[in-house]
């Protein structure tokens, strides 16, 4: 059991802040509803109605059933995430056992954590800068025009989205492609709008270079990490 949650006070504090890192470390039972939950459950029980259990089996033995909101019996995936500075500002990487699941840029750590939590609502989130280090180093290398090295990606999307993301990685640095050209590259020439949506949903900044996609007239269009960053990335690549 994680030592950070050994006392009832520590466990209750984790429940109050809906601490995703506590999920799996213990379970909380709510006497008034007859359910047991993950610490991060969105329910708000009163402290006097809560009991703590080290395992779900112990909670069930006490006559409680699994909460339908947080589903504590489902397997818990762990994502390790960390922050780092790049030439274009703050970045955050999150990795699973399968590979790099998220690489984003931003300005505010709290907002970036919220983005991560929204994308992976069932995952246990652990801040671990060392685990995120290789992805952040690859991001810095790519921004600086160097080969970022090979990283295993844990891409989660529809078949069309994954096809688009693969096509983006085939666009050479220093060049751009239009949304229509990407649609033709994946064999879906009429899916221009879906291609644009897939670019907007890209979970891996720069390494999956959605910044290289522009409008048919050459205009930059949008960029979920800021048009200024898109301009800077294209300028760096053009000058390399």
Backbone bond lengths (Angstrom), bond angles and torsions (degrees), N, CA, C in turn:
res aa  C-N    CA-C-N  psi(-1)  N-CA   C-N-CA  omega(-1)  CA-C   N-CA-C  phi
1 X - - - 1.468 - - 1.526 109.50 -
2 X 1.316 116.80 142.02 1.451 121.24 179.34 1.523 110.35 -63.54
3 X 1.319 117.57 130.23 1.461 121.09 -175.53 1.513 112.51 -67.37
4 X 1.302 118.72 -18.51 1.463 120.62 -178.63 1.519 112.18 -69.68
5 X 1.332 118.75 -11.99 1.469 121.59 -174.78 1.524 110.89 -126.63
6 X 1.314 118.38 40.08 1.457 121.49 -176.53 1.519 113.24 -80.77
7 X 1.324 118.07 -32.33 1.461 120.57 -177.63 1.521 110.67 -101.09
8 X 1.333 114.98 158.68 1.462 119.16 178.31 1.527 111.22 -62.83
9 X 1.324 117.31 -35.81 1.465 119.71 178.84 1.528 110.68 -64.00
10 X 1.338 116.79 -42.02 1.464 120.14 177.93 1.526 110.72 -64.15
11 X 1.317 116.14 -39.34 1.463 119.91 -179.48 1.532 111.17 -68.27
12 X 1.317 116.24 -41.84 1.461 118.86 178.73 1.536 110.85 -65.47
13 X 1.319 117.20 -38.36 1.468 120.03 176.85 1.528 110.53 -61.79
14 X 1.333 117.29 -37.98 1.468 120.58 177.62 1.520 111.04 -64.55
15 X 1.340 116.68 -38.29 1.468 120.44 178.20 1.523 110.51 -66.59
16 X 1.326 116.75 -41.57 1.470 120.03 -178.46 1.520 111.89 -62.29
17 X 1.339 117.03 -34.90 1.470 118.69 179.83 1.530 112.08 -96.85
18 X 1.349 115.92 6.28 1.470 121.30 -179.52 1.528 110.75 51.11
19 X 1.299 114.86 54.93 1.457 123.21 -171.79 1.527 110.47 -74.28
20 X 1.329 116.58 106.99 1.463 120.36 -179.23 1.523 111.71 -66.18
21 X 1.329 117.76 -25.28 1.454 120.40 178.56 1.525 112.02 -68.91
22 X 1.341 117.45 -17.96 1.465 121.19 -179.72 1.524 112.77 -85.44
23 X 1.328 117.41 -13.38 1.459 120.08 -178.69 1.523 110.05 -60.01
24 X 1.327 116.08 127.95 1.451 121.62 -178.12 1.518 113.28 93.76
25 X 1.339 117.32 -21.34 1.460 120.66 179.02 1.528 111.12 -76.09
26 X 1.346 116.67 -31.09 1.459 122.44 175.95 1.522 107.93 -163.35
27 X 1.318 116.48 172.55 1.462 122.11 177.82 1.521 107.92 -129.34
28 X 1.326 116.08 150.00 1.462 119.89 179.10 1.526 109.32 -114.97
29 X 1.318 115.37 133.36 1.453 121.02 177.01 1.514 110.47 -102.85
30 X 1.323 115.93 141.76 1.468 121.15 -179.49 1.529 107.47 -114.44
31 X 1.317 116.50 110.96 1.457 121.17 -173.03 1.528 112.44 -63.49
32 X 1.326 116.98 -36.75 1.466 120.39 -174.40 1.520 112.90 -71.50
33 X 1.326 117.68 -28.02 1.465 120.81 -179.46 1.520 112.56 -105.68
34 X 1.336 116.97 -15.24 1.451 120.35 178.26 1.511 114.73 75.29
35 X 1.343 116.89 24.40 1.462 120.31 -178.43 1.521 110.38 -121.47
36 X 1.321 115.53 160.34 1.461 120.53 169.74 1.519 108.53 -119.16
37 X 1.337 115.49 149.09 1.466 121.94 -167.59 1.525 110.99 -135.94
38 X 1.333 113.69 165.69 1.457 120.65 165.31 1.535 108.20 -74.06
39 X 1.330 118.12 154.40 1.467 119.46 175.23 1.535 113.37 -58.83
40 X 1.319 117.52 -28.10 1.466 120.23 -176.82 1.525 113.24 -86.83
41 X 1.317 118.25 4.30 1.469 121.17 -177.34 1.529 110.26 -55.15
42 X 1.317 115.86 143.69 1.466 120.04 -178.45 1.520 113.01 -76.40
43 X 1.338 118.21 -8.24 1.457 120.60 175.25 1.518 111.22 -63.94
44 X 1.328 116.34 155.46 1.463 121.34 -177.14 1.536 110.10 -126.71
45 X 1.337 118.11 75.71 1.465 119.87 178.85 1.527 111.06 -74.91
46 X 1.330 115.48 161.16 1.456 120.30 172.71 1.528 109.03 -81.08
47 X 1.327 115.72 146.86 1.462 119.83 -176.68 1.522 112.08 -56.67
48 X 1.328 117.45 -38.24 1.467 119.68 -175.54 1.525 112.50 -68.63
49 X 1.346 116.68 -14.80 1.459 120.33 -178.98 1.523 113.37 -98.47
50 X 1.329 117.06 3.97 1.468 121.25 -171.94 1.525 111.09 -108.17
51 X 1.319 115.02 136.53 1.466 122.03 170.16 1.524 108.05 -124.14
52 X 1.334 116.85 153.88 1.461 121.15 -175.42 1.527 110.34 -111.57
53 X 1.338 114.46 143.54 1.460 121.26 -179.40 1.527 109.07 -135.03
54 X 1.314 114.81 139.67 1.462 118.16 -178.70 1.517 112.23 -76.55
55 X 1.334 117.93 -24.77 1.464 121.80 -179.66 1.514 110.00 -135.75
56 X 1.311 116.60 158.82 1.451 121.19 175.05 1.532 110.83 -67.23
57 X 1.349 115.94 -30.41 1.462 119.34 178.01 1.528 110.91 -63.34
58 X 1.327 116.19 -39.48 1.460 120.11 178.00 1.523 110.98 -65.45
59 X 1.322 116.24 -37.61 1.463 119.72 178.03 1.522 111.04 -66.00
60 X 1.321 116.57 -41.92 1.470 119.81 178.97 1.531 110.88 -66.32
61 X 1.333 116.24 -37.38 1.461 119.79 178.57 1.522 111.50 -63.30
62 X 1.333 117.14 -25.49 1.459 121.82 177.60 1.530 111.83 -82.43
63 X 1.336 116.35 4.12 1.456 120.47 177.25 1.509 115.43 89.86
64 X 1.338 117.23 13.26 1.466 120.98 -179.23 1.520 110.87 -94.78
65 X 1.322 115.94 155.04 1.463 121.87 177.07 1.521 109.23 -115.05
66 X 1.326 116.43 161.16 1.462 120.95 -177.11 1.523 111.31 -68.81
67 X 1.308 115.69 137.69 1.467 121.94 176.08 1.523 109.69 -65.47
68 X 1.318 116.54 134.59 1.463 120.52 179.14 1.528 111.68 -80.27
69 X 1.333 116.68 -15.65 1.466 119.49 -178.85 1.529 111.22 -80.13
70 X 1.331 117.10 -50.64 1.474 119.68 -175.37 1.523 113.44 -100.55
71 X 1.353 117.46 -9.93 1.463 123.12 174.55 1.537 112.35 49.99
72 X 1.308 117.12 66.18 1.468 119.87 -174.54 1.520 114.91 -69.30
73 X 1.345 117.52 -12.25 1.467 119.24 179.29 1.527 112.89 -85.14
74 X 1.327 117.12 -10.63 1.458 118.95 179.27 1.529 110.13 -74.91
75 X 1.339 116.79 148.45 1.477 119.52 178.49 1.522 111.09 -57.32
76 X 1.304 115.98 143.97 1.461 121.80 -178.81 1.526 109.32 -101.75
77 X 1.319 115.38 118.87 1.466 120.45 173.70 1.521 108.58 -86.76
78 X 1.309 116.52 139.78 1.461 121.16 177.14 1.518 110.34 -107.02
79 X 1.328 115.91 129.34 1.458 122.29 173.58 1.520 108.27 -116.17
80 X 1.318 115.72 127.49 1.463 121.33 175.52 1.521 108.29 -97.97
81 X 1.321 116.52 129.07 1.462 119.42 -177.45 1.521 110.33 -130.53
82 X 1.321 114.50 158.09 1.450 119.76 178.42 1.517 111.02 -160.03
83 X 1.310 115.58 164.61 1.466 122.69 -176.40 1.525 110.53 -113.51
84 X 1.325 114.99 156.17 1.446 120.63 175.31 1.513 110.33 -160.17
85 X 1.325 115.68 159.43 1.463 121.29 177.98 1.523 109.60 -93.55
86 X 1.321 115.90 143.38 1.458 122.90 177.54 1.523 108.50 -129.46
87 X 1.328 117.87 170.45 1.469 119.23 175.80 1.528 113.41 -60.89
88 X 1.324 117.20 -15.06 1.466 120.52 179.55 1.520 111.79 -115.06
89 X 1.330 116.11 22.51 1.454 118.93 174.49 1.518 113.64 107.32
90 X 1.322 114.78 -166.26 1.461 123.00 -174.20 1.531 110.98 -69.87
91 X 1.333 115.47 141.64 1.462 121.28 176.65 1.521 109.26 -135.74
92 X 1.326 115.37 156.67 1.455 121.56 175.94 1.521 108.99 -136.50
93 X 1.332 116.21 136.29 1.458 122.40 176.59 1.518 108.96 -120.86
94 X 1.330 116.39 144.92 1.459 122.12 175.36 1.519 108.37 -132.97
95 X 1.324 115.54 132.29 1.457 120.65 -177.49 1.521 110.59 -123.72
96 X 1.325 115.06 146.84 1.460 122.90 173.64 1.520 107.81 -111.58
97 X 1.319 116.44 -177.31 1.453 119.27 175.49 1.524 111.11 -63.27
98 X 1.343 116.55 -27.04 1.458 120.84 -176.87 1.520 113.37 -83.95
99 X 1.327 118.52 -20.10 1.454 120.13 -179.41 1.519 112.74 147.14
100 X 1.321 115.65 -161.29 1.460 122.23 -178.39 1.526 109.58 -74.00
101 X 1.326 116.32 116.83 1.461 120.94 -176.69 1.520 112.84 -98.72
102 X 1.335 117.29 -26.99 1.458 119.79 -176.90 1.519 109.42 -155.66
103 X 1.334 115.87 136.27 1.466 122.58 175.42 1.512 106.56 -144.07
104 X 1.328 116.46 109.66 1.455 120.54 -173.85 1.516 110.39 -131.51
105 X 1.321 115.37 162.15 1.458 122.15 174.65 1.519 108.93 -118.26
106 X 1.312 115.38 154.44 1.459 119.62 -179.00 1.505 111.40 -171.39
107 X 1.332 114.70 -162.16 1.458 120.45 179.70 1.530 112.48 -128.33
108 X 1.319 116.42 -19.94 1.459 120.47 -173.59 1.526 109.89 -127.08
109 X 1.327 116.86 122.20 1.458 120.77 -176.79 1.523 112.09 -62.24
110 X 1.318 117.00 -41.21 1.462 119.78 -178.64 1.519 110.82 -62.68
111 X 1.321 117.43 -43.29 1.464 120.45 178.87 1.521 111.32 -64.28
112 X 1.326 117.11 -36.67 1.462 120.74 -179.84 1.531 110.70 -69.89
113 X 1.338 116.62 -37.62 1.466 119.80 174.32 1.527 110.39 -62.49
114 X 1.332 116.96 -40.71 1.460 120.58 179.09 1.525 111.09 -63.68
115 X 1.319 116.85 -37.82 1.466 121.39 176.43 1.524 109.76 -61.76
116 X 1.323 116.53 -45.40 1.464 121.27 178.69 1.520 110.91 -60.91
117 X 1.328 116.71 -47.06 1.463 120.67 -178.54 1.527 111.64 -63.44
118 X 1.329 116.95 -36.85 1.464 120.26 179.45 1.523 111.69 -69.38
119 X 1.324 116.80 -34.88 1.462 120.15 -179.77 1.532 112.19 -73.78
120 X 1.328 116.48 -30.46 1.469 120.95 -176.63 1.531 109.25 -128.16
121 X 1.333 116.88 70.68 1.471 120.12 -171.25 1.520 114.67 -67.13
122 X 1.331 118.69 -17.48 1.466 120.78 -178.52 1.526 112.84 -102.73
123 X 1.309 117.36 1.14 1.472 120.33 -173.35 1.526 111.66 -89.57
124 X 1.328 114.77 149.92 1.451 121.94 169.39 1.516 107.33 -85.64
125 X 1.315 117.92 124.87 1.460 122.47 -173.00 1.526 109.63 -107.39
126 X 1.334 116.02 121.55 1.456 121.95 -179.50 1.523 109.27 -121.34
127 X 1.308 116.89 124.50 1.467 119.42 177.35 1.522 109.18 -76.98
128 X 1.328 115.97 122.88 1.458 122.11 -175.30 1.522 107.90 -152.47
129 X 1.331 116.05 94.01 1.464 120.78 -176.36 1.522 111.81 -61.82
130 X 1.338 117.07 -33.41 1.464 119.71 -178.92 1.524 110.67 -65.30
131 X 1.326 117.42 -41.42 1.460 120.69 -179.75 1.526 111.08 -66.36
132 X 1.327 116.72 -33.72 1.465 120.79 -179.51 1.522 112.53 -82.76
133 X 1.332 117.15 -11.86 1.461 121.36 -173.27 1.514 115.77 -54.74
134 X 1.345 119.78 -48.64 1.466 119.57 -178.18 1.531 113.27 -59.71
135 X 1.318 117.31 -40.82 1.464 119.85 179.66 1.522 111.27 -67.79
136 X 1.319 117.07 -40.54 1.462 119.97 178.90 1.529 110.98 -67.05
137 X 1.335 116.81 -36.76 1.464 119.92 176.26 1.517 110.95 -65.64
138 X 1.328 116.53 -38.39 1.465 120.28 177.81 1.525 110.62 -65.29
139 X 1.324 116.86 -37.94 1.462 120.88 177.94 1.527 110.77 -62.86
140 X 1.322 117.05 -46.94 1.466 120.96 179.03 1.525 110.34 -60.72
141 X 1.335 117.07 -42.51 1.464 120.75 179.13 1.525 110.78 -61.08
142 X 1.328 116.30 -43.61 1.469 119.76 -179.47 1.523 111.18 -64.70
143 X 1.321 117.32 -41.55 1.463 120.63 178.21 1.522 110.53 -62.70
144 X 1.325 116.43 -36.92 1.462 121.32 -179.42 1.529 113.12 -81.40
145 X 1.318 117.50 3.97 1.456 120.85 177.11 1.509 114.33 82.39
146 X 1.331 117.20 14.86 1.455 121.29 178.86 1.528 110.16 -99.97
147 X 1.325 115.35 162.02 1.457 119.02 176.72 1.522 108.22 -69.03
148 X 1.339 117.85 124.66 1.463 119.18 -174.85 1.516 114.67 -78.32
149 X 1.320 118.12 -10.09 1.462 119.31 -175.92 1.512 110.21 86.31
150 X 1.282 115.35 166.54 1.464 120.33 -176.59 1.520 110.50 -90.73
151 X 1.318 115.45 127.51 1.451 122.57 175.33 1.520 108.42 -122.82
152 X 1.304 116.88 139.25 1.461 120.62 173.96 1.520 108.40 -77.47
153 X 1.322 116.11 128.79 1.463 121.09 -178.71 1.521 110.48 -101.04
154 X 1.303 115.44 137.93 1.466 122.05 172.66 1.519 107.02 -104.87
155 X 1.335 115.43 75.07 1.459 120.79 -175.61 1.527 110.52 -81.40
156 X 1.311 115.52 132.44 1.465 121.19 -179.38 1.520 108.30 -125.79
157 X 1.303 115.38 107.25 1.450 120.23 -178.74 1.511 110.15 -169.23
158 X 1.309 115.82 -179.88 1.452 120.86 176.88 1.529 109.30 -72.26
159 X 1.318 115.42 168.16 1.465 119.17 177.33 1.526 110.54 -58.54
160 X 1.325 116.73 -40.68 1.461 119.49 -179.90 1.526 110.78 -65.39
161 X 1.325 116.83 -44.18 1.460 119.41 179.72 1.523 111.24 -59.83
162 X 1.322 116.89 -45.32 1.467 119.19 -178.98 1.526 111.28 -65.90
163 X 1.332 117.02 -33.89 1.466 119.98 176.51 1.524 110.59 -65.35
164 X 1.333 115.93 -40.96 1.467 120.23 178.09 1.524 110.19 -64.26
165 X 1.321 117.30 -46.23 1.468 120.10 -177.92 1.527 110.95 -62.22
166 X 1.327 117.12 -36.93 1.461 119.77 176.62 1.529 110.37 -66.06
167 X 1.327 116.36 -41.53 1.465 120.27 179.07 1.528 110.77 -63.52
168 X 1.311 117.97 -35.87 1.468 120.82 178.46 1.523 110.55 -62.33
169 X 1.326 116.41 -39.05 1.468 119.44 -179.40 1.526 112.21 -71.42
170 X 1.319 116.58 -11.99 1.466 120.72 176.29 1.525 112.97 -89.36
171 X 1.336 118.14 -6.73 1.461 121.48 178.04 1.530 108.32 -78.33
172 X 1.313 119.78 118.96 1.476 120.71 -176.82 1.527 112.07 -64.61
173 X 1.314 115.61 145.78 1.462 120.55 174.66 1.522 109.28 -60.15
174 X 1.324 115.73 141.04 1.459 120.87 -178.64 1.506 113.34 90.69
175 X 1.336 117.40 -2.70 1.462 121.28 177.73 1.524 108.50 -126.04
176 X 1.324 115.56 169.03 1.460 121.33 176.40 1.515 109.01 -133.47
177 X 1.316 115.72 165.92 1.464 122.55 175.27 1.520 107.90 -139.57
178 X 1.315 115.96 152.04 1.463 119.52 177.07 1.525 109.28 -86.54
179 X 1.313 115.23 164.32 1.460 119.51 177.04 1.532 110.22 -59.68
180 X 1.338 116.11 -37.76 1.462 120.06 179.08 1.531 111.07 -64.93
181 X 1.328 116.76 -38.06 1.462 119.81 178.80 1.526 111.39 -67.01
182 X 1.323 117.03 -38.58 1.462 120.06 176.69 1.525 109.87 -65.64
183 X 1.335 116.94 -40.15 1.465 120.26 178.51 1.525 110.76 -60.21
184 X 1.326 116.09 -41.38 1.471 118.89 178.39 1.542 110.53 -68.43
185 X 1.324 116.94 -35.02 1.459 120.75 -177.98 1.522 112.02 -64.61
186 X 1.327 117.35 -30.25 1.464 120.01 179.41 1.528 111.78 -95.00
187 X 1.336 116.31 7.06 1.457 119.85 178.49 1.504 114.43 76.46
188 X 1.336 117.30 22.02 1.465 121.80 179.84 1.528 108.65 -130.54
189 X 1.346 117.81 67.22 1.466 119.87 -172.46 1.527 115.03 -60.96
190 X 1.315 116.99 -22.18 1.468 118.70 -179.18 1.529 112.26 -90.82
191 X 1.321 117.40 -0.21 1.466 120.75 -172.95 1.527 111.91 -98.22
192 X 1.325 116.90 39.39 1.469 120.20 -176.21 1.528 111.01 -61.79
193 X 1.317 117.12 -43.48 1.470 119.84 -179.64 1.528 110.72 -64.78
194 X 1.322 117.36 -41.00 1.466 120.93 178.78 1.527 110.56 -64.66
195 X 1.330 116.91 -35.39 1.467 120.53 176.67 1.525 109.72 -63.54
196 X 1.327 116.71 -43.99 1.468 120.26 178.78 1.524 110.88 -61.31
197 X 1.336 116.22 -40.31 1.465 119.90 179.28 1.532 110.89 -66.86
198 X 1.335 116.38 -38.39 1.464 119.87 178.16 1.525 110.61 -65.35
199 X 1.317 117.47 -37.79 1.469 120.30 176.36 1.526 110.02 -62.40
200 X 1.329 116.18 -41.47 1.455 120.08 179.03 1.513 113.14 -66.39
201 X 1.346 116.57 -26.04 1.464 121.35 -179.20 1.519 112.67 -93.26
202 X 1.330 117.55 2.26 1.464 121.58 -177.59 1.531 110.78 -53.62
203 X 1.343 118.51 122.42 1.463 120.14 -177.60 1.526 114.79 -88.61
204 X 1.338 117.98 -3.43 1.464 120.21 -173.03 1.531 109.31 -128.27
205 X 1.322 115.36 94.73 1.462 120.67 -176.25 1.523 111.28 -62.72
206 X 1.325 115.86 139.49 1.470 126.46 171.92 1.529 112.30 69.07
207 X 1.335 118.27 -49.92 1.460 119.40 179.47 1.526 111.14 -65.96
208 X 1.308 117.33 -32.88 1.459 122.71 165.18 1.526 104.58 -106.05
209 X 1.330 117.23 96.22 1.477 121.03 -160.28 1.536 114.91 -81.31
210 X 1.306 115.69 72.63 1.466 118.79 175.56 1.526 111.20 -66.48
211 X 1.343 117.27 -14.41 1.470 119.41 177.68 1.529 111.68 -67.81
212 X 1.340 117.32 -14.90 1.465 120.57 179.68 1.522 113.08 -86.57
213 X 1.312 117.41 3.39 1.469 120.94 178.83 1.521 108.74 -100.93
214 X 1.324 115.37 128.83 1.457 121.66 -177.03 1.520 109.35 -130.45
215 X 1.331 116.09 172.79 1.463 120.07 176.54 1.524 110.45 -69.52
216 X 1.309 116.55 164.55 1.468 121.01 -179.16 1.519 111.95 -62.26
217 X 1.358 117.13 -27.24 1.465 120.14 178.92 1.527 112.38 -87.54
218 X 1.338 116.56 5.69 1.459 120.69 179.75 1.503 114.66 90.98
219 X 1.330 117.45 -5.96 1.459 120.43 178.56 1.524 111.43 -66.08
220 X 1.316 115.74 151.63 1.460 119.61 -173.81 1.519 113.41 -69.15
221 X 1.314 118.52 -30.29 1.463 123.98 -171.04 1.527 109.17 59.45
222 X 1.322 117.75 -158.47 1.457 120.25 -175.09 1.517 113.09 -89.15
223 X 1.310 114.87 173.84 1.458 122.52 176.17 1.516 106.27 -157.19
224 X 1.320 117.33 123.12 1.461 119.60 -170.03 1.516 112.84 -66.13
225 X 1.338 117.68 -15.97 1.457 120.40 177.89 1.533 111.19 -106.43
226 X 1.332 116.60 19.38 1.453 121.69 174.50 1.518 113.25 102.56
227 X 1.336 116.51 129.09 1.459 121.17 -178.82 1.523 110.89 -61.90
228 X 1.348 116.92 -31.37 1.462 119.29 178.86 1.525 110.47 -61.65
229 X 1.320 116.83 -40.14 1.465 119.80 177.39 1.530 110.25 -66.28
230 X 1.320 117.11 -39.41 1.462 120.08 179.03 1.529 110.19 -61.33
231 X 1.324 115.84 -45.21 1.468 119.34 178.12 1.530 110.90 -60.06
232 X 1.327 115.75 -44.26 1.471 119.76 -178.30 1.523 111.47 -65.20
233 X 1.326 117.61 -40.17 1.466 120.16 179.22 1.522 111.28 -64.37
234 X 1.333 116.72 -45.56 1.473 120.05 -178.98 1.526 110.27 -65.63
235 X 1.342 117.51 -38.35 1.461 120.42 179.09 1.538 110.92 -65.15
236 X 1.317 116.82 -42.01 1.461 120.93 178.39 1.532 110.17 -61.90
237 X 1.329 116.79 -44.84 1.448 120.48 -177.27 1.534 111.88 -68.52
238 X 1.334 115.56 -36.64 1.467 119.11 179.20 1.530 111.39 -67.68
239 X 1.331 116.40 -30.89 1.464 120.79 -177.15 1.531 112.36 -84.76
240 X 1.314 117.18 -14.25 1.481 120.26 -175.35 1.530 111.13 -70.75
